[in-house]
Amino acid sequence: MASQTREQIIAGNWKMYKTSSEASAFIRELLPLIKDAADAVYLAVPFTSIEAAAKVASGTSISVGAQNMYDAEAGAFTGEISAHMLKAAGASFVILGHSERRQLFGETDAFINRKVRRALQEGLRPLVCIGESLTQRDEGRTEEVLAQQLSGSLCDLSASQIARLVVAYEPIWAIGTGRHATPQIAQAAHRFIRDCLSERWGSQAADKTVLLYGGSVKPINASNLMAEPDIDGLLVGGAALEVDSFAQIVYHDSLVSGS
Ligand code: PGA
């Protein structure tokens, strides 16, 4: 079982889907379905939907967040969005370093680290993504890659900041492919991540860090993944776009799983 002492979070990442009216309608439909859920529910929505989504979610168990931000406080950065703006629009968390940002937009650990520190300064909870590619896994380099991403993207953080952090392990080969990591593979990676955090920031902090698994999470595999001791939650892409499948994942405990 995932630790009962740690917070558990089911997070949806909508990527570049849903207008603000679609986002509001989704949340209105979802709310009655998840009213008895034990886990916290996070929705990372497109920038243009944050304000509307946060209004509908206000006072409920749903937290609304963003999928990216820029690291500067303010300035001449055409097209960019600051942490302060996200906060003012109603976001309470922000996904940073998603593999699509790393791969398609060239984001480095150093850049992600600057964003993490800015988000914390502005009172936004960072949800930092790390994960290896298929080639890296096949070459036996998974742990080396995870350790490098962790130390690069989290350097200079204090133990109390690490304790408040959410880290998502998202193997790139499992994202959007329908091929999820087995619970054993995911648990081994999560254990390794927690050990790395513990080595650097101490076990008190590392025991509090919420570790999510992401990559082809579906209603059918959610409960088996959540049964692992170091998997504290899930980061869901495709299956978070439909109210029914997302609600089923939120209620993973009551699902009979098949894989
Ligand atoms: P997926 O995406 O669930 O569609 O694989 C996960 C993610 O990219 O966060």
Boltz pocket constraint, residues with backbone or C-beta under 6 A from the ligand:
constraints:
  - pocket:
      binder: B
      contacts: [[A, 13], [A, 170], [A, 174], [A, 175], [A, 176], [A, 177], [A, 178], [A, 214], [A, 215], [A, 216], [A, 217], [A, 235], [A, 236], [A, 237], [A, 238], [A, 239]]
      max_distance: 6.0
